[in-house]
Structures are given as C-alpha cells and as structure tokens.
Amino acid sequence: MLNHAFGLLVHPRQQWQALHDLSDDSLKRNSPYTIVLALLPALAWYIGSTEFGWRIGQGEATYMTEHSALSLMGGFYFALLLAVTVIGYFIHWMSKTYGVKSDPLKGFVVAGFIATPIYLVGIAGIYPQVWLHVLLVLAALSYAVYLLFIGLPIMFEMSEERGFLFSSAVMGVAMVVAVAMMAGTVLFWDLVSPPVFL
C-alpha cells in the first residue's frame, strides 16, 4: 500500500500507469488506502495539539484538552474520508459524460490516490507551527492537483485534451467540497464540539 504513495510522490506517471494496469478487482482492493492514510494527519494533529501546542510567532504555546482534541480530530478524520468519497463519486458520475467506464469504488480509490500528498503532509501536524503548515499545505495541494491532471487521463484511457476537461471538472467539484468542509468545520466547532484549550 505504501509503495503506491512512494511511487506517486517520486515517479507519478509510472505509478499511475502501474495502477492503470491492475485489474479492476485488484485496483478496488486498494480502497483501504484512503481509510488508513487519512488516519495519519488526524493522529499527528491530535498529538501536536495536546503535547506540543500551537504557537503563533514567539507567543506561548496553546494546548487543547485531550477530550476536545479527540473529538475534533475524529471529525477531521471523517471529514477527510467524506471529502474523498464525494470527489470519488463525482469522478464516477462525470465519467459517463466523458465516455469512460467507471464505478463508485473505482472513483473513490482514484480520489484517494490523488489525495496522497495531503495525507502525507498532514503528518507535520505533530509540530504545530502556522507558517510551516501554510507552506506545506499549499505545496501538497499543488502536487495533488498535478496528480489529478496527469492521473485521470491515464486511469481512464483518455486523450490529454479530454483528460484536461475531465480533470478541470473534478477540480471544480473539489473546490466546492473544500468550501463545504470549511463551513462544516465552523458549524462543528460552534454547535457540536467547540475547542477547549488548557
């Protein structure tokens, strides 16, 4: 499973081709990939917010209570899974428009592979520094977009032009999902589990 993550980071085109060459059943067996890798940022942020604390500039570190951090990071984990599931479903749904064959589980697996840099950069949450995370998240999002635009044409055997259009449509859905996640986070903090600091 982790060899796919390494391959997507080091030689993405070859790794996408290797994933394309898998049978549909073998590809679908990679569905735990997202379920496992999405745990990495949630666990790292839990440890970072309870053990090391947040610092903005040279100020004092701000720590969260363990109970509060656990509920927030649980919500974070499920939000990551939900985001990948929604994007994966739309990959499947839009595949008909572009004349390629897909199913919801294949869309989920492909979306999970696209999100690999986001999962891996989330490990940096163990050391919560705002400026560092802003830079790392921007880099991870940029690389995820790159994986999207080179991966979809390979996985669905499309021309570069049609693949670009398909990827652009998926990118639009991903942006809507990101905004919905931000709004959901505010509502979750306000109505369900507000952060509690020490």
N, C-alpha and C positions, 0 to 999 in steps of 0.2 A: 504494500500500500504506500509506504513512504518513498519507494523508488519512483512512483509516479510524481510525487511532489518534487523530488530532487530533479527529475527529468524535465518537468515543466519550468523549473527555475533556470536550469543550466542549458538545455537544448530543447526549447519548446516545440519547434516544428517536428523534430524527430519523435518526440514523446507523443504529440498529437497523432502522428502517423501510426505509431505503435498502438495507441488506444483505438484508432480507427480500424486497425487490422484485427482487433479482438472480435470474437463472435458477439452477437447481441447478448447472449446469456452471460458470457464472461465479463462484458462491459457492465451489465446490470449487477453483477456480483460486487462491483466496486461501490455500491450505494452506502456501505458503512464508512466510506472515506470521509464524507462530509460530517457524519454523526460523530466520528472520532476526532477529526481535526478541529471541529468547531469547539471542542472542549478546551483546546489549548489556550486560546485567548481568555475564555471565561475563568479558567483556573489561574492563569497568570495575573489577571486583573484582581481577582479575589485576594491572592497573596500580596500583590503590590499595594492594594488599598488598605489591608489590615495590618501588614507587617512593616512596610516601608513608608507608607503615607505619601500623599500628594504634596508637591512643592511647586509654587509659582514664584519664580525668581529666587531670591535669597530668604524668603519668608520661612516661617515654621511649617513643619510637615503637618498635614491634616489626615487623620486616620478615620476609617469607618469602623463601626462596630461589626463584629463577626456576623451577627444575625442579619443586619442590614445589608452587608456586602454579599452574604449568601443569597438573599432573595433577589438583589439587583443582578448579580452575576448569573443566577438561574434564568432570570428574564432575558438577559443578554444572550445567553446560550440559545434559548428557544427563539429569540428574535433572529439570530443568525440562521438557524435551521428554517424558520418560516420564510425568510428572505430568499434563501437558495431554492426552497420548494416553489415559491411563487414564480421566481425567474425561470426555473426549470419547467414549470407548467407552461409558461408563455413561450419558451423555446419550442416545446412540443406543439402548442396551439398554432403558433405562427409558421411552423414548418409546412403546414398544408398550403399556406399562401405562396410559399417559395417552391412548392412541388417536390418536397423531400419527405421521406418516411421517418416517423419518429413515434415515440410513445412517452407518457409522462415520466416513467422511471429513467429512460434514457436522457430526457431533458434535465432531470434532477442530477444525474451523475455528471453530465457535461457542465451544468452550472456549478456544481461542487468543485470540479477541476479548475474552472475559471476563477473561483474564489480562493484558490490555494495561497496566493501571496497575502491576502487579507488575513487568513488564519495564521500564517506563519509570523507575520509582523505583529500580530496580537500578543505574541509571547513577550514582547518588550513591555507589556503592561505590568510585568513583575517589578519594573523600575519606573514608577510613575513620574515622569517629567513632561510637562505640557509641550514645550518646544520640540523635544525629541519625538514625541508621538505625532505631532502635526506633520513633521517631515517624513516620518516613516509611513504614516497613513497615506499621504499624498503619493509617495513612491509606490506603495502597494496597490493603490487604486489605479495608478497609471499602468503598472505591469498587468493588473487584472484586465484592463481594457485592451492591452496588447494581446493577451492570451485569448480574449473574446474574438478579436478581429482576425487572428490567424487560426484559431481553433475551429470555429464554426464551419468555414468552408471545407476544412479537411474532414471533420467528423461527418458532415452531411453531403460530401462529394459534390460541392457546388463550385461554379466558376468564381473567380475573385470578385467580379462585379456583383453577382447575386449574393455572394457571401458578405460583401461590404454592406449591402442593403439590409440583409437579414441581421447582421451584427449591429447595425445602427438602430434597427427597430428594437432589438433586445436591450441595447444601451438605453434607449428611451424608457423602457419598462423598468430597468434597474434604477434609473434616476427617480422615477415615481416611487419605487419601493424604498429607496433611501430616504426620501422626504417623509413617507408614511412612517418609517421606523423612527425618525426624529420626533415626529408628532406623537407617536405611540410611547416613546420614552418619556416625554414630558407628562403625558397623561398617567403613565405607570407610576412615575415619581410623585405626582400630585394626588392621585386617587387610590392607588393600591399600596405602594411601599415607598414612602419618602426616605431619602438617605438620612441615616442617623450617624453623626460624627462624634468622636470622642472629644 
